[in-house]
Amino acid sequence: MLEALRDVIRGVATERTWSQGVALARDNRVVGRKKTAGDELELEVRVPGRPTPFEVVLTPSHSEWECSCTSRERVCSHVVGAVLASIEAAKTGGLPGGNAARPLATIRYLLTPSPGGVVVDRVLVRNRQTEPLVGSLLSLVGTGKASEIATIEADLTADQMLTARVGPVNGERLDRLLGVLADARDVRWKGDPVTTNNEPILPHGIVDDIPTGGVRFRIEADPSVREVVAVGVVRTRDDVLRPIGAVDLSGPKLEKLPQIFDIPPSAFPDLIGKMLPPLAQRIQIDIRATSLPKMGAREQPRMAFDVEQDGDRLRVMPTLVYGDPPRARVDGTHLVHIEGALPIRDQDAERKLTHRLRDELNLVPGRKVEVLGKEAFAMQNGLASWLRTDARSANTAKAVPLDALLSIDGARIDVSLSGGGRTASIGAALRAWQAGVDLVPLTGGGWGRIPMAWFDQHGERVADLLATRGDDHRVPIYALPDLAKLCAELDEPPPPELDRLKPLLGEFTGIPVSPPEPGFVGELRPYQQRGVDWLAFCRDAGLGCVLADDMGLGKTIQALAAIRGKTLVVSPTSVLFNWLAETTKFRPDLRVSTYRGARRTLETGSDVVLTSYPLLRNDTEVLAGVTWDTVILDESQTIKNPDSQVARAAYRLKAKWKVTLSGTPIENRLDELWSQLHFTNPGLLGGRTDFQERWGEPISLGDRAAAARLRERIRPFVLRRMKSEVARDLPPRTDAIMYVELDEAERITYDAIRAATQREIVAMLQAGGGVMAALEALLRLRQAACHPALLPIAIRGGAAPQHSSKLERLMEALGDAVADGHRALVFSQWTSLLDLIEPHLESAGIAYTRLDGTTVDRAGVVATFQADGGPPVMLLSLKAGGTGLNLTAADHVFLIDPWWNPAVEDQAADRAHRIGQDKSVMVYRMVARDTVEERILELQARKRALADAALADAGGAAAITRDDLLALLA
């Protein structure tokens, strides 16, 4: 039958087509795929210069043929070649290409993680041999090699995606690629066979009660997830690579599951009516909390009116409510629960109703309006249509005036609102007052008018006290100073419990003198003695405290003079030796041990146990299993992130007295201060959400009143003195900027990096993404501004450059300083830059020592530098040498590469400018002109205001944000 089909095809094919088909058959370009139960043959024809074969189907019994090509002729060369090759192969009972044709190569995709996403390499696999696939598949067209690759649709689509842009694949492009590779033949993750798909893997949510009130909303990983293998990608337990789905509630942090959100009762309505419903449409939500109000159905809002008429005066108060009688009302953007099941909000309907109210009556929900005469009459007529629509929406009864009553019984506090035999919730009244509304729903229905003047005077303090109150309505000891102030404001007799805390209520002037502990050996400066007085007072009162003296004022010696009983000291690893030396020197009466090393054991007989933050994190169960008399956290900004493992470990430590020491209690964000005070006095500043709403957000927006309230709140528990205030005998510190001009080659390199990254990354940031790419670009720009040799070879090209204008300027300054008898500290965040400096110091004959993260004998290195006749220069990495060291032998400090957190630089500079320094200190910040380093100085100026917002009279600031990155890269 094949011969008969050949004859039919021969009769309709042109001479040219026939000749081309003969050549295809002769050159073994035809490969048989399969033969069906009938006589139908499926074949592939590989044409030189084409990446994919044509598919041909022959049906000899019906003299029919098909080809996937687009030829307009009745028969194409591919069909001719297919029939001729099939006739030849039939002689041996096989299919074309079964033995003669060289096996086709297939494409294997090798996926590996990288900081920027996922790197995708492709190799050709043939007979278990592999070779790299270089370039695109299209580039092989015309070389003959394309026809030797068995490509499928997925290979061609992936080829277009991978060759359109070089570098790691990430974001939406990675999601699309995972979908394309789902149909690929061979995909490997770090060598392991895997499959892919682009169906996002989503977490699930759990809502549980928490003992302190409110609920905890946890977003946990899908149980099928084995691990997060790269940015935005997970590997499931059945070896499938899938993208991480984006959920608004957690955004890019989904890679760091579980995410935990503590939600206070005041936010229950928004949680149920606004947050959970849209989230539940995308992920599974398991509500286990019993304290949440019942979730109702989706409802339409309505407008309720409080109308009061007094002669020709008309007072109207519209309110957006749900339910009849109202079960919830809308205050601003928040839903306030009144009673019963909480409805699911319809915010579109709310907006339409609000716009209609404004257009028809010029009223705004939640805002009371009073009109007179004709305007009152017109308003009454306008209201008629609204009241006819829902006659029950009017409440013409007058609002009941309410009085606030404070009840204090020892440390118990209760605040009630009542009037006319009716009562209202103090929580609802506080929320109304904070929203600027003087009406509050009464228990049992109706509305009451709260005493706004009373709340204006006392509301903030009442809110603070109620936030700390326990189930028994008693306030903790650290809230007693606030209670004393409230008693004074209301002319109420203070409870007896307050007598012992009176010295904390002013500026600590009444704190009694407390001599150092009997075993203390040493002499305290006057301000250090006052610090010991304060520490001892807090210790005896059972109050946690934060000693936040400026760096170099001797926080360690003050703490050693006050500690009593079994004490745990947690510090950075780099300053453990310093604590050991200082404790041995100033408290020789104490038995000291260090909890560290591979075979560490906790020596329970020691008076003082010294350990590090990494070991606190790793050995939490051991250290939290002891009830200490005192726990001290040195450089306590280490626990600034409340979500970090080390912070959570610190919260678990049990002690009668907790102290933190930090010269920089706030570096980036106000919640860093919250974290440290949550350790020393849990609950003092409320929960994190409440803290952010009441203080964090307002202060970040420059609210001076909020900053003043926060300072008043924490004043009894935080002692901070600056060198300029107390160490007047300390020589001055002078800060100067040493500008450097890049030479022509450096400028070309810097501008090329900036031009290559700026436009694309700024666009990504403005679109809401690209933070990691922006940080990478920022790193390269900063490296180019310091020394081109710091750049990866792929960027700089060729051998490492030896010249750096900044390094040259540094060597000039060091040469002058050393020649004049000065000694200098040189800080860089890059140890590789310190490596580049060393040969220049050696060439110049300048002796030096070095301390970085690899240094084993830190104490020995410090002693060598501090000794008389020691080397005049010390090289330090900013991270390893920026804290806990006393390097007063130096009087010059060079900060080679500016960092956007000024607190880190100040800590480094104060290694030299501290107690014991007898020379003026010069601090030079080296800045390359017309580079990102100048922008970093501007950012530093904004960030320096952050700590002042909480600890001094100044406005607010924020951590490094997307806007900061835009400013740095713009």
Buried (B, 14 or more C-beta within 10 A) or exposed (E): EBEEBBEBBBEEBEEEBBEBBBEBBEBBBBBBBEBEEEBBBBBBBBBBEBBBBBBBBBBBEEEEBEBBBEEEEEBBBBBBBBBBBBBBBBEEEBBBBEEEBEEBBBBBBBBBBEEBBBBBEBBBBBEEEEEEBEEBBEBBBEEEBBBBBBBBEBBBBBBEBBEEEEEBBBBEBBBBBBBBBBBBBBBBBEEEEBBBBBBBBBBBBBBBBEEBBBBBBBBBBBEEBEEBBBBBBBBBEEBBBBBBBBBEBBEBEBBEBEBEBBBBBBBBBBBBBBBBBEBBEBBEBEBEBEEBBEBBEEBEBBBBBBBBEEEEEBBBBBBBBBBEBBBBBBBEEBBBBBBBBBBBBBEEBBEEBBEEBEEEBEBEBBEBBBBEEEEBEEBBEBBEEBBEEEEEBBBEEBBBEBEBEBEBEEBBBEBBBBBEEBBBBBBBBBBBBBEEBBBBBBBEEBBBBBBBEBBEEBBBBBBBBBBBBEEEEBBBBBBBBBBBBBBEEBEEEBBEBBEEBBBBBEEBEEBEEBEBBEBBEBEBBEBBBBBBBBBBBBBEBEBBBBBBBBBBBBBBBBBBBBBBEBBBBBBBBBBBBBBBBBBEEBBEEBEBBBBBEEEBEBEEEBBBBBBBBBBBBBBBEBBBEBEBBBBBBBBBBBBBBBEBBBBBBBBEBEBBBBBBBBBBBBBBBBBBBBBBBBBBBBBBBBBBBBBBBBBBBBBBEBBBEBBEBBBBBBBBBBBBBBBEEBBEEBEEBEBEBBBBEBEEEBBEBBBEBBEEBBEEBBEBBEEEBBBBBBBBBBBBBBBBBBBBBBBEEEBBEEEEBEEBBBBEBBBEBBBEBBEEEBBBBBBBBBBEBBBBBEEBBEEEEBEBBBBBEEBEEBBEBBEBBBEEEBBBBBBBBBBBBBBBBBBBBBBBBBBBBBBBBBBBBBBBBBBBBBBEBEBEBBBBBBBBEEBBBBBBBEBBEBBBBBBBBBBEEBBBBBBBEBEBBBBBBE
